[in-house]
Amino acid sequence: MTEHTTTVQIADKDGHTTLQLTQAETLDLVDQNAGAWVFADRQMVQRDQLAQADFSTLASVRIVPPLVGG
């Protein structure tokens, strides 16, 4: 049996990249993008919440740079 994957989008200044990742791979990516905002199914979440999420029901994860007001 294969591990469930979900669609993960990583936004940056050039656009975004879309990947199909396992939960462990997604958490590693969140760790690599410290300070980024993370959304699971359109709701902002913390890394710990994502670690506890049921990836079999999760449609998508988005990792985006934080907005900075001026």
Residue pairs with C-beta under 8 A, 6 or more apart in sequence:
3 22
3 23
4 22
4 23
4 55
4 56
5 20
5 21
5 22
5 55
6 20
6 21
6 23
6 26
6 55
6 58
6 59
6 60
6 61
7 18
7 19
7 20
7 59
7 60
7 61
8 18
8 19
8 20
8 21
8 26
8 29
8 60
8 61
8 62
8 63
9 16
9 17
9 18
9 19
9 60
9 61
9 62
9 63
10 16
10 17
10 19
10 29
10 33
10 62
10 63
11 62
11 63
11 64
11 65
12 65
13 65
21 29
22 55
23 50
23 51
23 53
23 55
26 50
26 55
26 61
27 47
27 50
27 51
29 63
30 36
30 38
30 47
30 50
30 63
31 47
33 63
35 66
36 63
36 64
36 65
36 66
37 44
37 63
37 64
37 65
37 66
37 67
38 44
38 45
38 46
38 47
38 50
38 61
38 62
38 63
39 45
39 61
39 62
39 64
40 49
40 50
40 53
40 58
40 60
40 61
41 58
41 59
41 60
45 53
50 61
